[in-house]
Amino acid sequence: MREQAPMTDRAIASGLYMRPLTRREAVADMASTVVEYLIKVGRNEDAISVADVILKNYPRNGYIMVKRGTAYGHLIHSEFDAKYPEPSLIPAELQARYQLLMERNAADFAAAEALGWQPDN
């Protein structure tokens, strides 16, 4: 299995991969396809909400952490990057929203990486 899907020793030790799921975790994991669909159709806020529920029930789901981080990234792009070529051009009243999205995006990827997740190269 490790030959087909690269995984670090840390990812296995943390329980990110190769451990049996509880019933609650397994059911939560089934909803990952909903998050994928919502991101695909541009419903990023909804994807984040569903990911929040999944992570409440399966807190070590690195895949969903990454998907939620990706949804935050899409919001950053649509609300800010596409409109303001430089962060310094973001209006003052939108700075808090921008900062919140940036922090949540970074936190999700950092949390997944702390469990041993690595981006595909």
C-alpha positions as CSV (number, residue, x, y, z in Angstrom):
1,M,0.0,0.0,0.0
2,R,2.9,2.4,0.8
3,E,4.3,1.8,-2.7
4,Q,1.0,3.0,-4.3
5,A,0.4,5.9,-2.0
6,P,3.4,7.6,-0.5
7,M,3.1,8.1,3.2
8,T,5.6,9.1,5.8
9,D,6.4,7.1,8.9
10,R,5.0,10.1,10.9
11,A,1.7,9.8,9.0
12,I,1.3,6.2,10.0
13,A,2.4,6.8,13.6
14,S,-0.1,9.7,14.0
15,G,-2.9,7.6,12.7
16,L,-3.4,9.6,9.5
17,Y,-3.1,6.4,7.5
18,M,-3.2,2.6,8.0
19,R,-5.4,2.5,11.1
20,P,-8.9,1.2,11.5
21,L,-11.6,3.8,11.7
22,T,-14.3,4.0,14.4
23,R,-17.8,3.7,13.2
24,R,-18.2,7.5,13.7
25,E,-15.0,8.2,11.7
26,A,-16.1,5.9,8.9
27,V,-19.4,7.6,8.5
28,A,-17.8,11.1,8.7
29,D,-15.3,10.0,6.0
30,M,-18.1,9.1,3.6
31,A,-19.1,12.8,3.5
32,S,-15.7,13.7,2.0
33,T,-17.3,13.3,-1.5
34,V,-19.8,16.0,-0.5
35,V,-16.9,18.4,0.3
36,E,-15.2,17.5,-3.0
37,Y,-18.4,18.2,-4.9
38,L,-19.1,21.5,-3.2
39,I,-15.6,22.7,-4.0
40,K,-15.9,21.6,-7.6
41,V,-19.1,23.6,-8.1
42,G,-17.7,26.7,-6.3
43,R,-19.7,26.4,-3.1
44,N,-16.7,26.9,-0.9
45,E,-18.5,28.2,2.2
46,D,-20.7,25.2,2.2
47,A,-17.7,22.9,1.7
48,I,-16.1,24.5,4.7
49,S,-19.2,23.9,6.8
50,V,-19.4,20.2,5.8
51,A,-15.7,19.8,6.5
52,D,-16.2,21.3,10.0
53,V,-18.8,18.6,10.7
54,I,-16.5,15.9,9.4
55,L,-13.6,17.1,11.4
56,K,-15.7,17.3,14.6
57,N,-16.4,13.6,14.1
58,Y,-13.0,12.6,12.6
59,P,-10.4,15.1,13.9
60,R,-7.4,13.3,12.3
61,N,-8.8,13.4,8.8
62,G,-5.9,15.0,7.0
63,Y,-7.6,14.8,3.6
64,I,-10.5,16.9,4.8
65,M,-8.1,19.4,6.5
66,V,-6.5,19.9,3.1
67,K,-9.8,20.1,1.3
68,R,-11.0,22.7,3.8
69,G,-7.8,24.6,3.4
70,T,-8.3,24.4,-0.3
71,A,-11.8,25.9,0.0
72,Y,-10.4,28.7,2.1
73,G,-7.8,29.2,-0.7
74,H,-10.6,29.5,-3.3
75,L,-12.3,32.1,-1.2
76,I,-9.1,34.1,-0.9
77,H,-8.7,34.0,-4.6
78,S,-12.3,34.9,-5.5
79,E,-12.8,37.6,-2.8
80,F,-9.3,39.1,-2.9
81,D,-6.6,37.9,-5.3
82,A,-8.9,38.3,-8.3
83,K,-9.8,41.9,-7.3
84,Y,-6.7,43.3,-5.7
85,P,-3.3,42.6,-7.3
86,E,-1.5,43.4,-4.0
87,P,-2.7,42.7,-0.4
88,S,-1.9,46.3,0.4
89,L,-4.7,47.4,-2.0
90,I,-7.4,45.5,0.0
91,P,-9.7,48.0,1.6
92,A,-9.4,48.4,5.4
93,E,-12.9,47.1,6.1
94,L,-12.0,43.8,4.3
95,Q,-8.6,43.3,5.9
96,A,-10.0,41.3,8.8
97,R,-11.8,38.9,6.5
98,Y,-8.7,38.5,4.4
99,Q,-6.5,37.8,7.4
100,L,-9.0,35.3,8.8
101,L,-9.1,33.4,5.5
102,M,-5.3,33.4,5.2
103,E,-4.9,32.1,8.8
104,R,-7.4,29.3,8.4
105,N,-6.0,28.3,5.1
106,A,-2.5,28.1,6.6
107,A,-3.7,26.4,9.8
108,D,-5.5,23.6,7.9
109,F,-2.4,22.8,5.8
110,A,-0.1,23.0,8.8
111,A,-2.4,20.7,10.8
112,A,-2.4,18.1,8.0
113,E,1.4,18.4,7.7
114,A,1.8,17.9,11.4
115,L,0.1,14.6,11.0
116,G,2.5,13.6,8.3
117,W,0.5,14.6,5.2
118,Q,2.6,15.7,2.3
119,P,1.5,17.4,-0.9
120,D,1.6,15.4,-4.1
121,N,4.7,16.3,-6.1
